[in-house]
Amino acid sequence: MSILINVGHTSRFHIGRIILLVAAALMTLNHTVLLFALNKPVLFMGYAAFNMYALIVIAIPFRRHEKWAWYATWILPIGLALPATDPKLAPFYSIVAAACVLGLLLTMRDFFAVAHQVAHRVP
């Protein structure tokens, strides 16, 4: 049996991943602060946990080019775009969601390019 693994990262991948890491980290921090600042702790606890999970996925399996992580990371901009229906929150959440989409599109070539993959035999 053989498996395909990606070797090396392009600068486009690094930039996209950094955008995603920064967005997830800032949103985790934002929702953690709001957890204590506003009177809706359960809501912001859920958002903080959601963003922390996204941060962990981007930090470990995403860096390893695991395709499921790329697909799963699309939940981040979708989850951030949902609160954008409130006019007070729309600009902030929309900008962060757009940055996440940009980060994902920048990393797409590295995830799906056959030229960056090498087949290894697994015993």
Secondary structure, 3 states (H helix, E strand, C coil): CEEEEECCCCHHHHHHHHHHHHHHHHHHHHHHHHHHHCCCHHHHHHHHHHHHHHHHHHHCCCCCCCHHHHHHHCHHHHHHHHHHHCCCCHHHHHHHHHHHHHHHHHHHHHHHCHHHEEEEECC
